[in-house]
């Protein structure tokens, strides 16, 4: 079950992770999972490596403690988590907000003075959910599963995004 969870979480974020790999500022320690890494043993190591956030980001987490759930409950929760994550992905991409999957119970926020502030995810109500981070500001942790529209509303409220995320090309007038 844990390996299926790992693979699905990596798949949800693979497209966005590969898009960010060319960015000059990296948002995490080490190389994160990309589409080409899904079949390799290194993808598990990447998901277990703590994420270091340097800009506004969403971290989707599924901690090892989720293995204590009944397999049917864990599968249902993971399916709902994956569906909601896929639903918000276009909005995150439109506003260049990276989405990072992790199994690590600690996420680090890079501070302006090059120090790192840890955010511990273990011991929460549910061992899975979302972390919204804005370096220099407060973070928001959403545990459990959310309906797609509720999660999108939470993302828009936290990052102060407009309701319309559709990018339109400017019109040319003559």
Sine and cosine of phi, psi and omega as CSV:
sin_phi,cos_phi,sin_psi,cos_psi,sin_omega,cos_omega
0.00,0.00,-0.65,0.76,-0.05,-1.00
-0.91,0.42,-0.62,0.78,0.01,-1.00
-0.93,0.36,-0.58,0.81,0.06,-1.00
-0.91,0.41,-0.63,0.78,0.04,-1.00
-0.89,0.45,-0.72,0.69,0.02,-1.00
-0.85,0.53,-0.74,0.67,-0.03,-1.00
-0.90,0.45,-0.70,0.71,-0.02,-1.00
-0.92,0.39,-0.66,0.75,0.04,-1.00
-0.89,0.46,-0.66,0.75,0.02,-1.00
-0.91,0.42,-0.62,0.79,0.01,-1.00
-0.90,0.44,-0.66,0.75,-0.01,-1.00
-0.86,0.51,-0.62,0.79,-0.08,-1.00
-0.98,-0.18,-0.05,1.00,-0.13,-0.99
-0.86,0.51,-0.71,0.71,-0.03,-1.00
-0.89,0.45,-0.68,0.73,-0.01,-1.00
-0.95,0.31,-0.58,0.82,0.03,-1.00
-0.91,0.41,-0.67,0.74,-0.01,-1.00
-0.93,0.36,-0.50,0.87,0.05,-1.00
-0.92,0.40,-0.60,0.80,-0.04,-1.00
-0.99,0.15,-0.21,0.98,-0.09,-1.00
-0.91,0.42,-0.37,0.93,0.00,-1.00
-1.00,0.00,-0.09,1.00,0.01,-1.00
-0.91,0.40,0.59,-0.81,0.01,-1.00
-0.92,0.39,-0.66,0.75,0.01,-1.00
-1.00,-0.03,0.89,-0.45,0.00,-1.00
-1.00,0.05,0.59,-0.81,-0.08,-1.00
-0.98,-0.21,0.16,0.99,-0.04,-1.00
-0.42,-0.91,0.24,-0.97,0.04,-1.00
-0.99,0.11,0.76,-0.66,0.02,-1.00
0.97,0.25,-0.01,-1.00,0.02,-1.00
-1.00,0.05,0.74,-0.68,0.02,-1.00
-1.00,0.05,0.19,-0.98,-0.04,-1.00
-0.91,0.42,0.75,-0.66,0.11,-0.99
-0.86,-0.51,0.14,-0.99,-0.04,-1.00
-0.84,0.55,-0.62,0.79,0.00,-1.00
-0.94,0.34,-0.37,0.93,-0.05,-1.00
-1.00,0.00,-0.10,0.99,-0.13,-0.99
-0.85,0.52,-0.60,0.80,-0.03,-1.00
-0.99,0.11,-0.12,0.99,-0.09,-1.00
-1.00,-0.04,0.34,-0.94,0.04,-1.00
-0.94,0.34,-0.36,0.93,-0.03,-1.00
-0.93,0.37,-0.37,0.93,-0.01,-1.00
-0.90,0.44,-0.56,0.83,0.05,-1.00
-0.91,0.42,-0.68,0.74,0.03,-1.00
-0.88,0.47,-0.67,0.75,-0.01,-1.00
-0.88,0.47,-0.66,0.75,-0.01,-1.00
-0.96,0.29,-0.43,0.90,0.03,-1.00
-0.99,0.11,-0.27,0.96,0.02,-1.00
-0.97,0.24,0.77,-0.63,0.00,-1.00
-0.85,0.52,0.64,-0.77,0.04,-1.00
-0.99,0.17,0.66,-0.75,0.13,-0.99
-0.92,-0.39,0.90,-0.44,-0.07,-1.00
-0.99,-0.13,0.79,-0.61,0.01,-1.00
-0.90,-0.43,-0.13,0.99,0.02,-1.00
-0.52,-0.85,0.11,-0.99,-0.01,-1.00
-0.79,0.61,0.80,-0.60,-0.10,-0.99
-0.49,-0.87,0.32,-0.95,0.17,-0.99
-0.88,-0.47,0.77,-0.64,0.06,-1.00
-0.92,-0.38,0.83,-0.56,0.10,-1.00
-0.98,-0.18,0.81,-0.59,-0.07,-1.00
-0.84,-0.54,0.57,-0.82,0.10,-0.99
-0.67,-0.74,0.99,-0.15,-0.12,-0.99
-0.99,0.16,0.39,-0.92,0.03,-1.00
-0.83,0.56,-0.45,0.89,0.02,-1.00
-0.88,0.47,-0.31,0.95,0.04,-1.00
-0.91,0.42,-0.30,0.95,0.04,-1.00
-0.92,0.38,-0.24,0.97,0.01,-1.00
-0.99,0.12,-0.17,0.99,0.03,-1.00
-0.96,0.29,0.42,-0.91,0.12,-0.99
-0.86,0.51,0.67,-0.74,-0.07,-1.00
-0.81,0.59,-0.61,0.79,0.02,-1.00
-0.93,0.38,-0.65,0.76,0.02,-1.00
-0.92,0.39,-0.66,0.75,0.01,-1.00
-0.90,0.44,-0.67,0.74,0.01,-1.00
-0.90,0.43,-0.68,0.73,0.02,-1.00
-0.91,0.42,-0.69,0.72,0.01,-1.00
-0.90,0.44,-0.67,0.74,0.00,-1.00
-0.91,0.42,-0.65,0.76,0.04,-1.00
-0.88,0.48,-0.69,0.72,0.01,-1.00
-0.92,0.40,-0.65,0.76,0.03,-1.00
-0.89,0.46,-0.69,0.73,0.00,-1.00
-0.91,0.42,-0.68,0.73,0.00,-1.00
-0.89,0.45,-0.72,0.70,0.01,-1.00
-0.91,0.42,-0.62,0.78,0.01,-1.00
-0.90,0.43,-0.68,0.73,0.04,-1.00
-0.90,0.44,-0.54,0.84,-0.01,-1.00
-0.94,0.35,-0.56,0.83,-0.02,-1.00
-1.00,0.03,-0.23,0.97,-0.06,-1.00
-0.81,0.58,-0.69,0.72,0.01,-1.00
-0.89,0.46,-0.60,0.80,0.03,-1.00
-0.93,0.38,-0.67,0.75,0.04,-1.00
-0.89,0.45,-0.68,0.74,0.02,-1.00
-0.89,0.45,-0.67,0.74,-0.02,-1.00
-0.88,0.48,-0.52,0.85,-0.01,-1.00
-0.96,-0.27,0.26,0.97,0.06,-1.00
0.81,0.59,0.69,0.72,0.08,-1.00
-0.97,-0.24,0.92,-0.40,-0.04,-1.00
-0.93,0.36,0.50,-0.87,0.06,-1.00
-0.90,-0.44,0.85,-0.53,-0.06,-1.00
-0.88,-0.47,0.84,-0.54,0.13,-0.99
-1.00,0.05,0.51,-0.86,0.05,-1.00
-0.42,-0.91,0.46,-0.89,0.19,-0.98
-0.95,-0.30,-0.13,0.99,-0.04,-1.00
-0.96,0.29,0.60,-0.80,-0.01,-1.00
-1.00,0.05,0.03,1.00,0.03,-1.00
-0.76,-0.65,0.71,-0.70,0.11,-0.99
-0.87,-0.49,0.65,-0.76,0.00,-1.00
-0.94,-0.34,0.67,-0.74,0.07,-1.00
-0.96,-0.29,0.85,-0.53,0.03,-1.00
-0.97,0.26,0.84,-0.54,-0.01,-1.00
-1.00,-0.06,0.31,-0.95,-0.03,-1.00
-0.84,0.55,-0.49,0.87,-0.02,-1.00
-1.00,0.03,0.30,0.95,0.03,-1.00
0.92,0.39,0.28,0.96,0.15,-0.99
-1.00,-0.03,0.30,-0.95,-0.01,-1.00
-0.87,-0.49,0.73,-0.68,0.05,-1.00
-0.97,-0.24,0.85,-0.53,0.00,-1.00
-0.99,0.15,0.57,-0.82,0.17,-0.99
-0.86,-0.52,0.89,-0.45,-0.06,-1.00
-1.00,-0.08,0.80,-0.60,-0.06,-1.00
-0.98,-0.19,-0.22,0.98,0.00,-1.00
-0.97,0.25,0.44,-0.90,0.03,-1.00
0.99,0.11,0.14,0.99,0.03,-1.00
-0.99,0.13,0.12,-0.99,-0.03,-1.00
-0.83,0.56,-0.68,0.73,0.05,-1.00
-0.81,-0.59,0.55,-0.84,-0.01,-1.00
-1.00,0.07,0.44,0.90,0.03,-1.00
-0.44,-0.90,0.43,-0.90,0.00,-1.00
0.43,-0.90,-0.54,-0.84,-0.11,-0.99
-0.73,-0.68,0.53,-0.85,0.12,-0.99
-0.82,-0.57,0.84,-0.54,0.09,-1.00
-0.98,-0.20,0.78,-0.63,-0.07,-1.00
-0.77,-0.64,0.71,-0.71,0.13,-0.99
-0.77,-0.64,0.99,-0.16,-0.04,-1.00
-0.79,0.62,0.70,-0.72,-0.06,-1.00
1.00,0.01,-0.13,0.99,0.02,-1.00
-0.82,-0.57,-0.25,-0.97,0.03,-1.00
-1.00,0.00,0.35,-0.94,0.07,-1.00
-0.96,-0.28,0.25,-0.97,0.05,-1.00
-0.74,-0.67,0.78,-0.63,0.02,-1.00
-0.93,-0.37,0.82,-0.57,0.08,-1.00
-0.92,-0.39,0.91,-0.41,0.01,-1.00
-0.99,-0.17,0.46,-0.89,0.00,-1.00
1.00,0.05,-0.28,-0.96,-0.02,-1.00
-0.95,-0.30,0.49,-0.87,0.00,-1.00
-0.77,-0.64,0.54,-0.84,0.14,-0.99
-0.91,0.42,0.46,-0.89,-0.06,-1.00
-0.81,0.59,-0.74,0.67,-0.04,-1.00
-0.93,0.38,-0.59,0.81,0.04,-1.00
-0.92,0.39,-0.66,0.75,0.02,-1.00
-0.91,0.42,-0.68,0.73,0.03,-1.00
-0.89,0.46,-0.63,0.77,0.06,-1.00
-0.89,0.45,-0.64,0.77,0.04,-1.00
-0.90,0.43,-0.68,0.73,0.02,-1.00
-0.88,0.47,-0.74,0.67,-0.03,-1.00
-0.89,0.45,-0.63,0.77,0.01,-1.00
-0.93,0.37,-0.71,0.70,-0.06,-1.00
-0.91,0.42,-0.73,0.69,-0.06,-1.00
-1.00,-0.01,0.06,1.00,0.01,-1.00
0.82,0.58,0.79,0.61,-0.01,-1.00
-1.00,-0.07,0.54,-0.84,0.08,-1.00
-0.93,0.38,0.37,-0.93,-0.02,-1.00
-0.92,0.39,-0.46,0.89,-0.01,-1.00
-0.98,-0.20,0.93,-0.37,-0.02,-1.00
-0.97,-0.25,0.16,0.99,-0.02,-1.00
-0.98,0.22,0.86,-0.52,0.02,-1.00
-0.98,0.20,0.80,-0.59,0.02,-1.00
-0.89,-0.47,0.60,-0.80,0.02,-1.00
-0.96,0.27,0.62,-0.78,0.04,-1.00
-0.90,0.44,0.59,-0.81,0.01,-1.00
-0.99,0.11,0.64,-0.77,0.02,-1.00
-0.99,-0.13,0.78,-0.62,0.04,-1.00
-0.93,-0.36,0.54,-0.84,0.00,-1.00
-0.88,-0.47,0.00,0.00,0.00,0.00
